[in-house]
Amino acid sequence: MAEHTIVGRLLDKPEERDAIHVAVAPVIANEPLQPGQHIGFATQGDTVTVTSWPQGNRKAIGIVDPFLHRDVEEGQRFWMFLYPNTITSLKHQWTHPAFGPEEKVTAKSSRVSASEQWLRDFSESHEETYNTIMEAAKEWLTDKEYLCRGGKFEGERVPDEFWTHYERVTGTIVDEDDKENFFTCSC
């Protein structure tokens, strides 16, 4: 038996059968994912919601449970298998630099829920639906299209705080240069 079995690379000499521990964490999909797909946290500081990688300047830290027999849908809970040889201690509870203290996974992390509520309140305060505002933000980021409703948005601005909540809810990393006002009027 190997003194220390290292997976994730080819074997350079004959080895005997062995068993390994694999660190897993309960997480929630921020988008549709496939078994074995490389994933990481959707936003900085959120250790529950995961998204596919590469995304922005952060890196993947594991994969979707490779033993699943079907894709994972957005909002579903599943096990993330952490990359081998990355955890810093091992018992039946483990630590990893990307995780804080252990927390149980609920339908959504409280930070994501709070951000979604902020965005819903923001949308309502501008007499628009949540989906309309979120789609308008997405169109701004992809095509630089403004949201125009005649003179309705005259003098209105999207506050900087909007983009923090948008990133947290969508898992999208928004370039600082794109965090601008996407409201306009036809004046």
TAHU-V917662 format. One record per backbone hydrogen bond with DSSP energy under -0.5 kcal/mol. CO is the residue of the C=O (numbers start at 1). NH is the residue of the N-H. Records with the same first field share a line. If there is no record, write none. Layout:
CO->NH, NH
This chain:
5->7
23->82
25->80
27->78
28->50
29->75
33->72
34->37
37->64
38->53
39->61, 62
40->51
43->46
45->47
48->28
49->42
50->30
51->40
55->58
58->55
61->83
62->39
63->81
64->36
65->68
72->33
73->76
76->29
78->27
79->65, 81
80->25, 82
81->63
83->86
89->95
93->91
95->88, 89
96->99
104->106
109->113
110->114
111->115
112->116
113->117
114->118
115->119
116->120
117->121
118->122
119->123
120->124
121->125
122->126
123->126, 128
124->127
129->133
130->134
131->135
132->136
133->137
134->138
135->139
136->140
137->141
138->142
139->143, 144, 145
140->144
146->148
147->184
149->152
150->186
151->154
153->156
157->159
159->162, 163
160->163, 164
161->165
162->166
163->167
164->168
165->169
166->170
167->171
172->174
173->175
175->178, 179
176->179
178->180
182->147
184->149
